[in-house]
Structures are given as structure tokens and as C-alpha cells.
Amino acid sequence: MANELGSRERVLSILALLTLGFSILLFRSGYLQVVKHGHYARLSQQNRLRRLCIPAPRGLVFDCNGVLIAQSRPGFDLVLVTVNDWQASVNKAAGLLGLDSLLLKSSVILQRKIFPKDPVVLVRDLMPEQVARIEENIQYLPALRLEVESLRKAEHGSLASHLVGYTSSLGQSEYARYRERGYSYGDYIGKGGLELKYENYLRGVHGWDFIEVDARGRDLGTVSEAERIEPDPGSNIYLTIDWRLQSLAESLFTGDMIGAAVAIEPQTGRVLALVSRPNFNPNLFAAGIRSDDWNRLVNDPSYPLWDRAIRSAYPPGSTFKVVTAAAALEESLITPEQKMKTPCRGSLAIGNRVFKCWKKGGHGWLGLHGAIVNSCDVYFYQLGIMLKIKGLSKWSQNLGFNQETGIDLPQENPGLIPDDAWYQKRLGKNAKTVGRSANMSIGQGEVMATPLQMASLYAALANGGVWCQPHLLLKAEDFTGKVLVGEIISRKKLPLSDSTVSVLKQALYGAVNEPGSTGGASRVWGVKTAGKTGTAQNPHGDDHSWFVGFAPLDDPAIAVAVLVENAGHGSEIAAPMAGKIMQRYLALKGWLEKPVIATARPQ
């Protein structure tokens, strides 16, 4: 009897446990089907749908007259969109495109290691005939899909390449820095020039579309029930550049000439043209530069990727003499009419060294005006000795050297103006610097300036001693036409008296127009033109050719600096180039009745 009762209790216990278990299962099933139905339905939907990026086109770049400089163009990419059975599709695509299948598969494996869930771009920017072959065979490529991306196009090829810059896709190391700013791996960003400086304006906001995939991840096409998000294009930017002048300035650098040209509107600081030669084609970078093109650019001894207008600093030569003259006048060391103690006889002994003037027979007795007009080195050697390194360094800094101008371009070079501490650090505390101050007075020795700095200084002199910060942006506006930022004009009065500015301007006018002057080749017919040539000694080769000037004298519309490396006398090469730039701009603005450039006597 007791055994029967024990067995019955065990059976009842087992039945109770089974009932409890089934109750729990039923409750869990009901919970999942009713309470969590929406959650798992969303998960199912997400597994069925794949999100695709719709790239936003970058903003357009225009000159001051609305001439298109840079825009976006469509590029067709072959993209791997599934992780299942992809190798057969890649092999087939490689055969259709004439590419190495092993390289393509290696690329897939590498990208999958970094971003295992993202689509893999197999080939970027397919040619039209390649797109046609893929479309004709798309049914045999179940793991692949053609997608459209937005690529940059420089409308005028290599012209203004350093100014505009280029775009390229984010690499792995860059992505780590840009991810927090909303970028995706492979997004295109500005890598130089204005494309880099104004990336935040030019970049748009990507949109999204959705495709349906089967259990193996194969593309079944877009789905109507998923909401498509349209991209927002980037903002358009308008520049101070006048493309007509930019094109003319570019054309003056013929053959293998190396150098730079900068044109500025003195009263505003607007950069009208900015040229660096040699240049490069930004379109090479649009979809990722080929290794042979990259090697050609970086191994070119003329460094075509380097912006010589703002990133290269050179000895400014005699164009720097206005700085020495201004310093001596402001320090009351001389009067404009005062002659030096020693006349120019073709050289000057300083210590145990002889410093030569460019004119072997000498210039004789000269005042400041004649010294600038005739570019007398001996006169300025004596000013340099009077000013010393301290005075020259101080006034160079006052006039904008040894510092960036603040132009809205990346990687500007501040140049170099050494002071006493600089020399002591390199030569010792007891270093003799008298000879160095003489060299410094004529823009030689360790003095280094960029073409932009020289143009900016002469623009300030032309503008009555008021310096305007060089800038390139007129405005940025979004795709609806709303202006996001306008032109910013920043002015500063240089610490020069009106009398000093007047003396310098009249001397610079004489340096172009008076007998014996060296700048006559820059003269614009019918317009009072002012400026100064420079022939800067170069320890690594032939002299550099300089001219910096402005016109008209009394109502300046343009200031120009031209630098040509290893070209010799400024009077023979740089001056006529600068004259043509000024003539072209003044003609465009209606200043000229007949566009004639006067010829000049070589130095």
C-alpha cells in the first residue's frame, strides 16, 4: 500500500513538473509572439534589407564672375554586397574587365578584415565600356552591384590646381580621425587648397536607399516600403579669383618655367590670381590616383605638388629694399634727400670682405629716391649697417614678414627674418653680424619671403599704408541659395607715416619710368605703373627673377608679384610678365583704351 502511494506521488510530481514546463513554454511563446512581436519583426526586416549610401555631391566652386571651376561628376563603382558565394562573381568580373582576379580577391579579404559588415568597393570609376560589359552580364554576378558615386572634376584641368586643391578617399588611418565627424570609410574629402580649407562647406550630407536581399545576401532590388532619404548637396563657394586673369597669368609660364605669380586688389585684399608652376591635374586624384601617376608626381625634381605662391620662401632680392628704406625713414636715420657717407663706386668694404653693387662702375652719390630707382646696393648696404640686425628684423616684422598673411589656404609658409637671437643660436654669442645686416638690407642672406608676402606688402604701400588680409572667399551658399558666410575684409594700418609711404610710392614709380630704372618692362601704356625688380642670388643655381608692383599709382586697382626660379634678371623675365598681368586686368576693368605694353631697357 505504501509503495502504491509513493508511486502515485511520484507520478503526480512528474505531471506537475511537466505542466509547469509547458506553462512556461506557452507563456514564453505568447510573450515572444505578442509582446516582443514588433521587436523581432524589425530584426527580421533589417536582415531582409540592406542600407545603401547615396553620396552627396560636393558643392560647386565658381570664380567672382560665376565661371565654374570645380564640380562633381558621376562615377560608376563595382561593389561587392554579399559575403556569400562571392568568389565566383569576382572571378567573372575580373575576366570581363581584364583585371587580375587574385588582386581583386586580396582586396576584398583585406577590406573585410577592417569592415566585415560593409559593402566592398571592388573597382572605382569604371569606364563606360566597362559599365556596359558588367550590365550585360549582371545576372552572372549575383554578389556584385553597380553603384553611382560622386567624384570631383576640375573643369580646367591643371589650371589653378594648387589654389583649388584636390579630393581623395579616406584611408584607414584618416578614417579613425574623421569618423567622429560623421564620415564613412571611403568618403571623399579635400586634400589640398580650397577643397581642404572649405571642406565643411563643400561636403554634403549623404542620403540612403534600401535594397532587398535573400537568405544568401543576394540583391533582389530596391523596396518601395523602405523610406528613401535624399542626399543634401554641399554648399557652393564663390572666389575672389577672376578666371580671365588667372588663365592669362598661367599662360605666361611657358615651357619648363618654374615659379609663381600673385595678384591682389589693394583696397580689399581680394586675391585676383594665384599661380604656381609647375602644376598638376587634380582629376588624377578623383577616384584614387594610380601608382604610376603618383610616383611620377612625387619623383619629379620640379615638385609639381608644391605651391610656390604660398609655401615656398625665397630671397626677395632688391624688391625687399623698400623695407630697408621704410625702416631707415621711420627710425629717422636718414632724410629722403640725404646721401650716404660713401658714394657707390661699385663695391663697399665691410670688415675684411668686399660687398659688390650690381653696377660695376658704381652709381656715385645718390639720395633714397635715386637709390631705389637705380637699385643701388652700396647705398642700402650702408642703411643696413646703420639699422643693424635689430632694426631690420623689427621693421620686417612690422611690415608683415616672418609670419603668415592668414590667407584662407592651408600650409602657408611664414618665411624667415632672422634676429640677433637667431644668429647667436647658430653662430655663437660673439658672432659678427655687420656683414649679415648688409646682406639683409638688399633681401639676401637668410631673408626669405613668399611671393604672397611680397604682393601683400606692395598692395599695402599702394593702398596708402593700409594692409588688407589676402583672401579668396567671396561667399558660401547652400543648395537653396542661402548665404552661409560672406566676404570678410580685414584691414590694418601699417606703422608707416604718410610721408614715408609717399616717398616709397614715388620711388617705385621712378623705378619703372625714369631713365636708368630697371622696371620699365612692366610699364602699362597710359597708366602710371610702379614697382621694383629683383635679381635674387641663389646658392643652388642661377639667380631668381623678381618683380613686384602695382597700378595705377594714384588709384591702385591691382598689385602683382612674379617670381621665376633660376631665370636671371628681374628686368628681363619677371617684369614683362607682371606688366602683362596688370595690363590684362586694367583692360578688363575699362582702364585702358589700347592694351600696349611698353618695352624696357634690360638691367
Buried (B, 14 or more C-beta within 10 A) or exposed (E): EEEEEEEEEEEEEEEEEEEEEEEEEEEEEEEEEEEEEEEEEEEEBEEBBBEBBBBBBBBBBBBBEEBBBBBBEEBBBBBBBBBEEBEEBBBBBBEBBEBEBEEBBEBBEEBBEEBEEBBBBBBBBBEEEBBEBBEEBBEEBBBBBBBEBBBBBBBBEBBBBBBBBBBBBBEEEBBEEBEEEEBBBBBBBBBBBBBBBBBEBBBBEBBBBBBBBEEEBBBEEEBEEBEEBEBBBBBBBBBBBBBBBBBBBBEBBEEEBBBBBBBBBBBBBBBBBBBBBBBBBBBBBBBBBEEEEBEBBEEEEEBBBBBBBBBBBBBBBBBBBBBBBBBBBBBEBBEBEEBBEEBBBBBBEBEEEEBEBBBEEBBEEBBBBBBBBBBBBBBBBBBBBBBBBEBBBBBBEBBBBBEBBBBBBBEBBBBBBBBBEBBEEEEEEEEEBBBBBBBBBBBBBBBBBBBBBBBBBBBBBBBBBBBBBBBBBBBBBBBEEEEEBEBEEEEEEBEBEEEBBBBBBBBBBBBBBBEBBBBBBBBBBBBBBBBBBBBBBBEEEEBBBBBBBBBBBEEBBBBBBBBBBBBBBBBBBBBBBBBBBBBBBBBBEEBBEEBEBBEBEEB
